[in-house]
Amino acid sequence: MKRPIGYVSLVLAAAAALLGGLVQAGQPFGALPDINGVPIDIAVGKGLLAAAVIFGLNGLYLLVTQALMNRSTSKRRAHDVRNVLRLVFGTVAIFGVLGVVTEQWVGVLFSLGIVGFAITFALQQPLLSLLGWVYIMVKRPYGVGDRVKIEDTKGDVIAVDFLVTTLWEINGDLVSSNQPSGRVVTVPNSVVLSSQVVNFGGEGFPFVWNEVSFQVSYETDLEFAVELLADEADDFLGDEMAANIARYRERLAETAVELEVQDRPTVNVTQGESWVELRVRYLVRPRRGQRTKNELYRRGLARFNEHPDRVGFPVGRNR
């Protein structure tokens, strides 16, 4: 749909430019009064030429954007390219229209410099947000589609515009357990310059470590319970996790961090006041974290209930 509109805009630009040139050359409105001292032929001609600049750049923007979108296989890159093109074509359009109207191209550049200097003091916060957008585009702390936490807000990134980042909220005041709340939250881009940003996965390695805990009594056969949980988790996640761990090790090899990584799910044991806690640790995609945790808990609890003589649960208020 954008391509036909782009061609129409280019045709309109050519028509407006032709009419503008004819009006200024032929002066068909010479008999009409001037507009604030400016001959009406000149004013109409410049208006048509300014329209030609706007239509032409709009057509080029639509065609270039459509061509790049067709070649891009990533939605996040397509979103970023579209934003950059909007900024470039918008800036060129402002400069072009002012140049056509005033016919003082050098003066326009000088004036824009002075105006930009004044705006720097008047609009500090929006400019910081614009700098934050540039930082996001260059350093890539997150992109469209990532699950992130920015200050106290956690969610999936819907859009990264020049001034704000829009998130589809996760958790929040309404729900828990990493579930969408249905609310859309906007965060100023300036926040990334001064606050901590947590990316749960991201483009380089879209996995996180997760845990699910089981509480058992001190009378439990710990060796048996640990082995049972490890087998159940391995049966559910082992092969998929082993394949993903290979990618995890590749990322680690690119850094100076030395870390021992297990290929399969593991079970860690910690001591509580009146129970022993068994924590199954595994690798998972962030958006599958809660579903995986629920399934592992269901499977583990079912296996424990099959062996009441060897696995007990804590009894009392402190559980």
Sine and cosine of phi, psi and omega as CSV:
sin_phi,cos_phi,sin_psi,cos_psi,sin_omega,cos_omega
0.00,0.00,-0.56,0.83,-0.04,-1.00
-0.94,0.34,-0.56,0.83,-0.06,-1.00
-0.90,0.44,-0.74,0.67,0.07,-1.00
-0.86,0.51,-0.64,0.77,0.03,-1.00
-0.89,0.45,-0.62,0.79,0.04,-1.00
-0.88,0.48,-0.69,0.73,0.03,-1.00
-0.91,0.42,-0.65,0.76,0.04,-1.00
-0.88,0.48,-0.66,0.75,0.02,-1.00
-0.89,0.46,-0.63,0.78,0.02,-1.00
-0.92,0.39,-0.63,0.78,0.04,-1.00
-0.90,0.44,-0.70,0.71,0.04,-1.00
-0.89,0.47,-0.61,0.79,0.03,-1.00
-0.89,0.45,-0.70,0.72,0.01,-1.00
-0.90,0.44,-0.66,0.75,0.01,-1.00
-0.90,0.43,-0.68,0.73,0.00,-1.00
-0.91,0.42,-0.64,0.77,0.02,-1.00
-0.91,0.42,-0.66,0.75,0.02,-1.00
-0.90,0.44,-0.73,0.68,0.02,-1.00
-0.89,0.45,-0.64,0.77,0.01,-1.00
-0.88,0.47,-0.68,0.73,0.04,-1.00
-0.91,0.43,-0.65,0.76,0.01,-1.00
-0.91,0.41,-0.65,0.76,0.00,-1.00
-0.89,0.45,-0.71,0.71,-0.02,-1.00
-0.93,0.37,-0.53,0.85,-0.02,-1.00
-0.99,0.15,-0.68,0.74,-0.08,-1.00
-1.00,0.05,-0.37,0.93,0.00,-1.00
0.77,0.64,0.85,0.52,-0.03,-1.00
-0.95,0.31,-0.25,0.97,-0.04,-1.00
-0.96,-0.30,0.39,0.92,-0.09,-1.00
-0.86,0.51,-0.46,0.89,-0.03,-1.00
-0.97,0.23,-0.26,0.97,-0.03,-1.00
-0.99,0.15,0.42,-0.91,-0.02,-1.00
-0.93,0.37,0.39,-0.92,0.02,-1.00
-0.95,0.32,0.30,-0.95,0.06,-1.00
-0.94,-0.33,0.98,-0.22,-0.02,-1.00
0.82,0.57,0.65,0.76,0.05,-1.00
1.00,0.07,-0.05,1.00,0.00,-1.00
-0.98,-0.21,0.81,-0.59,0.03,-1.00
-0.81,0.58,0.66,-0.75,-0.08,-1.00
-0.90,0.44,-0.51,0.86,0.04,-1.00
-0.89,0.45,-0.67,0.74,0.01,-1.00
-0.91,0.41,-0.68,0.73,-0.02,-1.00
-0.90,0.44,-0.70,0.71,0.00,-1.00
-0.92,0.39,-0.65,0.76,0.01,-1.00
-0.88,0.47,-0.71,0.71,0.02,-1.00
-0.92,0.40,-0.60,0.80,0.05,-1.00
-0.88,0.47,-0.67,0.74,0.03,-1.00
-0.92,0.39,-0.63,0.77,0.03,-1.00
-0.92,0.40,-0.61,0.79,0.07,-1.00
-0.90,0.43,-0.65,0.76,0.06,-1.00
-0.89,0.45,-0.61,0.80,0.04,-1.00
-0.88,0.47,-0.65,0.76,0.04,-1.00
-0.89,0.46,-0.71,0.71,-0.03,-1.00
-0.91,0.42,-0.75,0.66,0.00,-1.00
-0.89,0.45,-0.66,0.75,-0.03,-1.00
-0.90,0.44,-0.72,0.69,0.00,-1.00
-0.93,0.36,-0.58,0.82,0.06,-1.00
-0.90,0.44,-0.68,0.73,0.04,-1.00
-0.89,0.45,-0.69,0.73,0.04,-1.00
-0.89,0.45,-0.66,0.75,0.02,-1.00
-0.87,0.50,-0.72,0.69,-0.03,-1.00
-0.90,0.43,-0.67,0.74,-0.03,-1.00
-0.94,0.35,-0.70,0.71,0.00,-1.00
-0.90,0.43,-0.69,0.72,0.01,-1.00
-0.87,0.49,-0.71,0.70,-0.01,-1.00
-0.89,0.45,-0.65,0.76,0.01,-1.00
-0.90,0.44,-0.68,0.73,0.00,-1.00
-0.94,0.33,-0.59,0.81,0.03,-1.00
-0.90,0.44,-0.61,0.79,0.00,-1.00
-0.92,0.39,-0.51,0.86,-0.01,-1.00
-1.00,0.09,-0.40,0.91,-0.07,-1.00
-0.99,0.17,0.70,-0.72,0.06,-1.00
-0.98,-0.21,-0.03,1.00,-0.04,-1.00
-0.89,-0.45,0.79,-0.61,0.03,-1.00
-0.90,0.43,-0.59,0.80,-0.03,-1.00
-0.93,0.38,-0.63,0.77,0.03,-1.00
-0.93,0.36,-0.62,0.78,0.04,-1.00
-0.88,0.48,-0.66,0.75,0.03,-1.00
-0.89,0.45,-0.70,0.72,-0.02,-1.00
-0.92,0.40,-0.68,0.73,0.01,-1.00
-0.88,0.47,-0.66,0.75,0.01,-1.00
-0.88,0.47,-0.66,0.75,0.02,-1.00
-0.91,0.42,-0.68,0.74,0.00,-1.00
-0.90,0.44,-0.69,0.73,0.02,-1.00
-0.90,0.44,-0.62,0.79,0.06,-1.00
-0.86,0.51,-0.69,0.73,-0.01,-1.00
-0.92,0.40,-0.70,0.71,-0.04,-1.00
-0.91,0.41,-0.78,0.63,-0.04,-1.00
-0.92,0.38,-0.57,0.82,0.05,-1.00
-0.89,0.45,-0.68,0.73,0.02,-1.00
-0.90,0.43,-0.70,0.71,0.02,-1.00
-0.90,0.45,-0.61,0.79,0.00,-1.00
-0.90,0.44,-0.70,0.72,0.02,-1.00
-0.88,0.48,-0.73,0.69,0.00,-1.00
-0.90,0.44,-0.67,0.74,-0.03,-1.00
-0.91,0.42,-0.71,0.70,-0.01,-1.00
-0.90,0.44,-0.71,0.70,0.01,-1.00
-0.90,0.44,-0.60,0.80,0.03,-1.00
-0.92,0.40,-0.66,0.75,0.02,-1.00
-0.91,0.41,-0.68,0.73,-0.06,-1.00
-0.93,0.36,-0.69,0.72,-0.08,-1.00
-1.00,-0.03,-0.40,0.92,-0.09,-1.00
0.86,0.50,0.40,0.91,0.02,-1.00
-0.82,-0.57,0.99,0.16,-0.11,-0.99
-0.91,0.41,-0.68,0.74,0.02,-1.00
-0.92,0.40,-0.66,0.75,0.03,-1.00
-0.89,0.45,-0.58,0.81,0.05,-1.00
-0.89,0.46,-0.70,0.71,0.03,-1.00
-0.88,0.48,-0.69,0.73,0.00,-1.00
-0.90,0.43,-0.67,0.74,0.00,-1.00
-0.91,0.42,-0.66,0.75,0.03,-1.00
-0.89,0.45,-0.57,0.82,0.05,-1.00
-0.91,0.42,-0.68,0.74,0.02,-1.00
-0.92,0.39,-0.70,0.71,0.02,-1.00
-0.88,0.48,-0.68,0.73,0.02,-1.00
-0.89,0.46,-0.61,0.79,0.04,-1.00
-0.90,0.44,-0.65,0.76,0.01,-1.00
-0.93,0.36,-0.63,0.78,-0.01,-1.00
-0.91,0.42,-0.52,0.86,0.02,-1.00
-0.82,0.57,-0.62,0.78,0.00,-1.00
-0.99,0.13,-0.56,0.83,-0.09,-1.00
-0.98,0.18,-0.51,0.86,-0.09,-1.00
-0.81,-0.58,0.87,0.49,-0.06,-1.00
-0.91,0.41,-0.69,0.72,-0.06,-1.00
-0.91,0.41,-0.73,0.68,0.08,-1.00
-0.87,0.50,-0.59,0.81,0.02,-1.00
-0.93,0.38,-0.61,0.79,0.08,-1.00
-0.89,0.46,-0.63,0.78,0.04,-1.00
-0.91,0.41,-0.61,0.79,0.05,-1.00
-0.91,0.40,-0.64,0.76,0.09,-1.00
-0.90,0.43,-0.59,0.81,0.08,-1.00
-0.88,0.47,-0.63,0.78,0.05,-1.00
-0.89,0.46,-0.68,0.73,0.04,-1.00
-0.87,0.49,-0.68,0.74,0.03,-1.00
-0.87,0.48,-0.67,0.74,0.00,-1.00
-0.89,0.45,-0.65,0.76,0.00,-1.00
-0.92,0.40,-0.57,0.82,-0.08,-1.00
-1.00,0.07,-0.77,0.64,-0.11,-0.99
-1.00,0.05,-0.34,0.94,0.06,-1.00
0.84,0.54,0.78,0.63,0.09,-1.00
-0.91,0.42,-0.42,0.91,0.10,-1.00
-0.28,-0.96,0.22,-0.98,0.03,-1.00
-0.55,-0.83,0.02,-1.00,0.02,-1.00
-0.87,0.49,0.75,-0.66,0.00,-1.00
0.99,-0.15,-0.27,0.96,0.00,-1.00
-0.97,0.23,0.48,-0.88,0.15,-0.99
-0.99,-0.14,0.85,-0.52,-0.13,-0.99
-0.72,-0.70,0.26,-0.97,0.17,-0.99
-0.79,-0.61,0.88,-0.47,0.00,-1.00
-0.88,-0.48,0.92,-0.39,-0.14,-0.99
0.83,0.56,-0.86,-0.50,-0.04,-1.00
-0.99,-0.12,0.10,0.99,-0.06,-1.00
-0.96,-0.27,0.77,-0.64,0.04,-1.00
-0.85,-0.53,0.69,-0.73,0.00,-1.00
0.02,-1.00,-0.01,-1.00,0.04,-1.00
-1.00,-0.10,0.73,-0.68,-0.07,-1.00
-0.96,0.27,0.87,-0.49,0.04,-1.00
-1.00,0.01,-0.70,0.71,-0.06,-1.00
-0.45,-0.89,0.52,-0.86,0.11,-0.99
-0.84,-0.54,0.99,-0.13,-0.02,-1.00
-1.00,-0.06,-0.06,-1.00,-0.09,-1.00
-0.89,0.46,-0.57,0.82,-0.11,-0.99
-0.92,-0.39,-0.48,0.88,-0.08,-1.00
-0.71,-0.71,0.41,-0.91,0.17,-0.98
-0.95,-0.32,0.75,-0.66,-0.03,-1.00
-0.97,-0.25,0.79,-0.61,-0.06,-1.00
-0.88,-0.47,0.60,-0.80,0.21,-0.98
-1.00,-0.01,0.96,-0.29,-0.22,-0.97
-0.88,0.47,0.66,-0.75,0.14,-0.99
-0.90,-0.43,0.67,-0.74,-0.09,-1.00
0.91,0.41,-0.91,-0.42,-0.05,-1.00
0.98,0.18,-0.40,-0.92,-0.06,-1.00
-1.00,0.09,-0.21,0.98,-0.15,-0.99
-0.98,-0.18,-0.60,0.80,-0.08,-1.00
-0.72,-0.69,0.06,-1.00,0.04,-1.00
-0.62,-0.78,-0.20,-0.98,0.06,-1.00
0.87,0.50,0.61,0.79,0.08,-1.00
0.83,0.55,0.66,0.75,0.02,-1.00
-0.95,-0.32,0.55,-0.83,0.04,-1.00
-0.90,0.43,0.66,-0.75,0.03,-1.00
-1.00,0.00,-0.27,0.96,-0.06,-1.00
1.00,-0.02,-0.11,0.99,-0.02,-1.00
-1.00,-0.04,0.53,-0.85,0.08,-1.00
-0.96,-0.27,0.79,-0.61,-0.06,-1.00
-0.88,-0.47,0.72,-0.70,0.08,-1.00
-0.95,-0.30,0.71,-0.70,-0.02,-1.00
-0.83,-0.55,0.77,-0.64,0.04,-1.00
-0.87,0.50,0.66,-0.75,0.01,-1.00
-0.90,0.44,-0.37,0.93,0.00,-1.00
-0.89,0.46,-0.36,0.93,-0.03,-1.00
-0.88,0.48,-0.56,0.83,-0.07,-1.00
-0.92,0.38,-0.30,0.96,0.00,-1.00
-0.99,0.13,-0.27,0.96,-0.09,-1.00
-0.73,-0.69,-0.03,1.00,-0.06,-1.00
-0.78,-0.63,0.26,-0.97,0.02,-1.00
-0.98,0.21,0.71,-0.70,0.05,-1.00
-0.88,-0.48,0.83,-0.56,0.01,-1.00
-0.95,-0.32,0.82,-0.57,0.04,-1.00
-0.94,-0.34,0.89,-0.45,-0.01,-1.00
-1.00,0.08,0.98,0.20,-0.01,-1.00
0.91,-0.42,-0.98,-0.19,0.02,-1.00
0.99,-0.13,-0.03,-1.00,-0.10,-1.00
-0.95,0.32,-0.57,0.82,-0.06,-1.00
-0.96,0.29,-0.68,0.73,-0.03,-1.00
-0.53,-0.85,1.00,-0.08,-0.14,-0.99
-0.99,0.12,0.75,0.66,0.02,-1.00
-0.67,-0.74,0.41,-0.91,0.09,-1.00
-0.69,-0.72,0.35,-0.94,0.12,-0.99
-0.99,0.11,0.64,-0.77,-0.02,-1.00
-0.66,-0.75,0.28,-0.96,-0.01,-1.00
-0.66,-0.75,0.50,-0.86,0.19,-0.98
-0.75,-0.66,0.71,-0.71,-0.14,-0.99
-0.95,-0.32,0.59,-0.81,0.10,-0.99
-0.81,-0.59,0.71,-0.71,0.03,-1.00
-0.96,-0.28,0.82,-0.57,0.01,-1.00
-0.79,-0.62,0.32,-0.95,-0.04,-1.00
-0.98,0.21,0.25,-0.97,0.02,-1.00
-0.94,0.34,-0.29,0.96,0.03,-1.00
-0.99,0.15,-0.07,1.00,-0.03,-1.00
-0.94,0.35,0.58,-0.81,0.15,-0.99
-0.96,0.27,1.00,-0.08,-0.14,-0.99
-0.88,0.47,-0.68,0.73,-0.01,-1.00
-0.86,0.50,-0.68,0.74,0.02,-1.00
-0.91,0.40,-0.70,0.72,-0.04,-1.00
-0.91,0.41,-0.65,0.76,0.02,-1.00
-0.90,0.43,-0.70,0.71,0.00,-1.00
-0.90,0.44,-0.64,0.77,-0.01,-1.00
-0.90,0.44,-0.72,0.70,0.01,-1.00
-0.90,0.43,-0.67,0.74,0.00,-1.00
-0.88,0.47,-0.66,0.75,0.02,-1.00
-0.91,0.42,-0.67,0.74,-0.03,-1.00
-0.92,0.40,-0.68,0.73,0.03,-1.00
-0.92,0.40,-0.61,0.79,0.02,-1.00
-0.92,0.39,-0.63,0.78,0.03,-1.00
-0.90,0.43,-0.56,0.83,-0.05,-1.00
-1.00,0.08,-0.62,0.79,-0.14,-0.99
-0.82,-0.57,-0.17,0.98,-0.23,-0.97
-0.82,0.57,-0.80,0.60,-0.08,-1.00
-0.91,0.41,-0.68,0.73,0.02,-1.00
-0.90,0.43,-0.66,0.75,-0.01,-1.00
-0.91,0.41,-0.65,0.76,0.00,-1.00
-0.87,0.49,-0.64,0.77,0.02,-1.00
-0.92,0.40,-0.62,0.78,-0.01,-1.00
-0.96,0.26,-0.49,0.87,0.02,-1.00
-0.89,0.45,-0.53,0.85,0.03,-1.00
-0.87,0.50,-0.66,0.75,0.06,-1.00
-0.93,0.37,-0.59,0.81,0.01,-1.00
-0.89,0.46,-0.67,0.74,0.01,-1.00
-0.92,0.39,-0.56,0.83,0.06,-1.00
-0.89,0.45,-0.65,0.76,0.04,-1.00
-0.91,0.40,-0.66,0.75,0.02,-1.00
-0.89,0.46,-0.60,0.80,-0.03,-1.00
-0.91,0.42,-0.38,0.93,0.02,-1.00
-0.98,0.18,-0.14,0.99,-0.03,-1.00
-0.89,-0.45,0.06,-1.00,0.04,-1.00
-1.00,-0.03,0.12,0.99,-0.03,-1.00
-0.98,0.18,0.78,-0.62,0.09,-1.00
-0.96,-0.28,0.89,-0.45,-0.11,-0.99
-0.58,-0.81,0.75,-0.66,0.05,-1.00
-0.99,0.14,0.79,-0.61,-0.07,-1.00
-0.83,-0.56,0.77,-0.64,0.02,-1.00
-1.00,0.06,0.59,-0.81,0.00,-1.00
-0.97,0.24,-0.47,0.88,-0.10,-1.00
-0.86,-0.51,0.22,-0.97,0.05,-1.00
-0.86,0.51,0.57,-0.82,0.00,-1.00
-0.84,-0.55,0.29,-0.96,0.01,-1.00
-0.83,-0.56,0.84,-0.54,0.05,-1.00
-0.96,-0.27,0.56,-0.83,-0.07,-1.00
-0.91,-0.42,0.79,-0.61,0.08,-1.00
-0.78,-0.63,0.43,-0.90,-0.07,-1.00
-0.99,-0.15,0.76,-0.65,0.09,-1.00
-0.95,-0.32,-0.03,-1.00,-0.04,-1.00
-0.91,0.41,-0.67,0.74,-0.01,-1.00
-0.68,-0.73,0.40,0.92,0.04,-1.00
-0.37,-0.93,0.19,-0.98,0.12,-0.99
-0.94,-0.35,0.74,-0.67,-0.05,-1.00
-0.97,-0.25,0.80,-0.60,0.05,-1.00
-0.95,-0.30,0.86,-0.51,-0.06,-1.00
-0.92,-0.40,0.90,-0.43,0.05,-1.00
-1.00,0.07,0.84,-0.54,-0.05,-1.00
-0.94,-0.35,0.73,-0.69,-0.09,-1.00
-0.43,-0.90,0.22,-0.98,0.01,-1.00
-0.97,-0.23,0.69,-0.73,-0.09,-1.00
-0.43,-0.90,0.39,-0.92,0.14,-0.99
-0.95,0.31,0.63,-0.78,-0.09,-1.00
-0.83,0.56,-0.65,0.76,-0.05,-1.00
-0.96,0.26,-0.21,0.98,0.06,-1.00
-0.97,-0.22,0.09,1.00,-0.11,-0.99
-0.86,0.51,-0.77,0.63,-0.06,-1.00
-0.94,0.34,-0.64,0.76,0.02,-1.00
-0.89,0.45,-0.66,0.75,0.03,-1.00
-0.91,0.41,-0.67,0.75,0.03,-1.00
-0.88,0.48,-0.69,0.72,0.02,-1.00
-0.87,0.49,-0.69,0.73,-0.03,-1.00
-0.93,0.37,-0.66,0.75,0.03,-1.00
-0.90,0.44,-0.64,0.77,0.01,-1.00
-0.91,0.42,-0.66,0.75,0.02,-1.00
-0.89,0.46,-0.70,0.71,-0.01,-1.00
-0.92,0.40,-0.72,0.70,-0.02,-1.00
-0.90,0.45,-0.68,0.74,0.00,-1.00
-0.90,0.43,-0.63,0.78,0.02,-1.00
-0.90,0.44,-0.65,0.76,0.02,-1.00
-0.92,0.38,-0.63,0.78,0.04,-1.00
-0.89,0.46,-0.67,0.74,-0.02,-1.00
-0.91,0.41,-0.32,0.95,0.06,-1.00
-0.97,0.25,-0.24,0.97,-0.06,-1.00
-0.75,-0.66,0.90,0.44,-0.03,-1.00
-0.91,0.42,-0.34,0.94,0.00,-1.00
-0.98,0.20,-0.33,0.94,-0.05,-1.00
-0.90,-0.44,-0.30,0.95,0.00,-1.00
-0.80,-0.60,0.88,-0.48,0.03,-1.00
-0.90,-0.44,0.36,-0.93,0.02,-1.00
-0.93,-0.37,0.54,-0.84,-0.01,-1.00
-0.90,0.43,0.60,-0.80,0.00,-1.00
-0.86,-0.51,0.69,-0.72,0.03,-1.00
0.76,-0.65,0.00,-1.00,-0.06,-1.00
-0.96,0.29,-0.40,0.91,-0.12,-0.99
-0.99,0.17,-0.07,1.00,-0.04,-1.00
-0.92,0.38,0.00,0.00,0.00,0.00
